[in-house]
Amino acid sequence: MLLARGLPLILVLFVVAVAPTAAAEDSRESVDQETSKPVVRGSIVFKAYCVLCHGERGDGTGRGAKAHARLHLAIKPSQPDYYISVVREGGQSAGISPYMPPWKDELSAEQIADVVAYLGILHDSARRGEAVFKLNCMLCHGVHGDGNGRAGRLSHPSPADLTRSTKDDPYKTGIISSGGAAMGRSSSMPPWGKQLTETEIQDLVQYLKTLLVVPSASQK
């Protein structure tokens, strides 16, 4: 009789022991740590002050470049000290374009350091996409893209685990641009086509590949 009464408890303990542990929700500290990275902060500075002339990829194709048709506004890979000098003192101080203004009176030393950090990854689409993800997607989809973001609890169903996505690039581009409802998925996933540029969306899709635990067949 004792054994019969104890058996359910044993079973319960066994089930608890072997049941998979659900991933914990991101902590506030982990989110703050990601958004405070110089590269992420620098992407904000770059977009606000530099994109107009230099373009989102730093290739010199920004809308404002038309006013400087004879100049080459592409940003070439260089050392941080050189970037800091040009951003602080302007192009003329480095013997390049006199139209590149000095930003030392408008940007703080921290902002200049941040944008220089971003210039270091400017020519890497996936790294640019990481900044887009951390600023726009992380709160729902999580620091690691596993669906455990701090705002994920507000979504029903829960945000997708992007680390195990089997969707191809065109699908991801479509759902980011048009939102979940337009793709027959959750309406909790908003459309980003008006908030993000085409370049940012494509960069984001490239970054999502780096999150995959098991690459999909189309990416092997």
N, C-alpha and C positions, 0 to 999 in steps of 0.2 A: 504493500500500500504506500509506503514511504517512497519507493522508487517511482511509482505511478504519479505521485504528487510532484516529485522532483523533476521528472522528465520534461514537462513543459518549460521549466526554468532553464534547464540545460539547453533545450532547443533554442530558446530565446537568446541565450548567451552565445550560442554557436552562430546564429544568424547575424547578430551584432558584430561578432568577430570577423566574419567573412564578408559582410556587406561592404561595398565600395564606399569610401568616404567622399562626400560631396566637396568640391573645391570651395574654399572660403571666399567670401566677397572681398574685393580689394579693400585695403585699409586706406584711410584718408592720407596717411603718411606716404604710402606707395604712390598714390595719385599725385600728391604734391611734389614728390621726388622727380617724377617724370616731367611734369609741366614746368618745373624750375630748371631743367637742364638748359645750359646756354644755347645749344643748337635749336631747341624748341622755341625759347624766347627770341632767339635771333631770327627765326623765320618770320615772326610777327614784325620785327623791325624792318627786315628786308622787304616784306610785302608793302609796308606803309611808306617806305622812303626810297626804295631802290628799283622796284619792279617797273615803274613807269618808263624808265630809260633802258635799264639793263635786261628786262624781260624775266620771266619766271624761272627760266633755266640758266640765266646769266649769259645768254647767247647774243645779247644786244638787239633783241627784236621787240623791245617794249614799245608801247604806243607812242611814247614821247621821243623815240629814236628818230622818228620822221623829221623832227626839227633839227636833227644833227646828222643829216644824210651822209656827210663826208667823213664823219667820225666812226671809228670802230669801237662800239660800246660793249663788246663781248668781254666778260671777266675771265682772265686767264688764271690758271692755277698758279699760286705764288705762296710765299711765306707769310705767316701771320703778322710779323712786324711790318712788312710792306703794306698789307691791307690796312693795318691800324693807322699807318702814316697817311695813306691816301684818304681814308674815311675822315680822319681828324682834320687834316690840313688842306684837303682838296687835291684835284688832279694836277694843278699847276706846280704845286710843291714837289711833285715827283717827276716833273718834266713831261707830263702827258696832257690830256685835254684840259684847257682852262675852264671848260664848261662843267667839269665835275666840281661841285661846290664843297667847301669845308663844312663838316657837320659837328665840329667840336662844341659849338655854341648851342646846338639844338638837341644833340644826343648826349646822354650821360656816359661816363667812362664804362659803366656796366653795359649799357646798350651797345656801345661800340664793340666791346669785347664779345658780346653775344652775337652781333651780326657778323663779326669776323669768324666766330666759330661756325656759323651757318655757311659762310663762304667756303669753308673747308669741305663741305659735303654738297655744295651747290650743283656739281655735275653728276651726282649720283641720284637717279630717279627714285630708287627705293628709299634712300635716306631722306630725301625731300618728303616722300610719302609718309615716312614715320612721323615727321613733324605734323603733317596734316591729320594723321590718325590720333596722335596724342592730344591735339587741340579740339578735335571734332567728334571722335568716335569712341575714345577710351572710356568715358564715363558710363556708357552702356555696355560696350563689348569687352571692357576690361583691359587692364594694363597689358596682359599677355594675349588679348584677343580671344579669350576662352569663354566669354559671355558672362563673366562674374564682375562686371562693373558696378560701381556704387549706385548708379541710377537704374540698373537692370531690374531691380525689384519692382519698379513701377510699370514694367512692360509685361503684358500677357498676350502671347507666350513670351518666355524669356528671350533675351537677345541671342542670336545665333553664336555658336562656338566656331569662330573663324579659323581655329587651328585645325579643324577637321573638315573644312569645307571641300566639297567635291565639284563645286561650280567652276566653270571656265571664266576666262577674262571678260568676254563680252557680256556674260550674265552678271558678273560683279559690277561691271561698268553700268549696266542697265539698272540694277537695283539701287546703286548709289545715286545715280542721276534722277531716277523716277520714283524711288521709294518702294517699300514692300508691297503695298496694295496694288500698284501697277503691274507687279510681277506675280500676283497671286499669292503673296506671302503676307506676313503680319503688317497691319497698318501702323503699328508702333514704330516701324522703321520709316523715318521721314525721307522725302526727296531732298537731295542736296544739290540738284542741278543749278539752282539759282544762287546758292551760297558759295559753292566751289567752282573754280574754273575747270575747263576741260583738262588742262595740264595737271592741276591738283588731283583730279579724279584718276587720271592715268597713273600718276605717281603713287596714289593710294593703292591702286590695284597691284602695282609692282611690290609695294611694301607688304601687302597681304600674303604674297607668295612666301615671304620670309617667315611668316607666322605658322605655316603649315607643319604639323607634326608628321603627317604622311602625305606627300605630294599627290595630287590627283593624277589620273592617267594622262590628262592633257598636258601636265607639267613635268612628267617624268622624262 
